[in-house]
Amino acid sequence: MNRLIFREINKSSIIYLYYPQGEEVSGEIEYLFSDKKARISKKARNDEFGYFAYKATLMIEECAGKNNLPLQFTQEWFN
């Protein structure tokens, strides 16, 4: 589970914070308009292997592709 919170939008990107498993220390995902891809700017403290960041990048790419940028949402999945 990730909690994602919109941080900012500028001319070149959209930035979201992600909180794996509801933790209090976030990581950061940046969606670049030029590439139409999201990338991990900063992994969260408890996301050692980047699994939660990877899931967050996929969700942010999907949202940006649909022009749907929620201010805050929870991403859940089943393994």
Buried (B, 14 or more C-beta within 10 A) or exposed (E): EBBBBBBEEEEEBBBBBBBBEEBEEBBBBBBEEEEEEBBBBBBBEEBEEBEBBBBBBBBBBEBBEEEEBEEEBEBEEEE
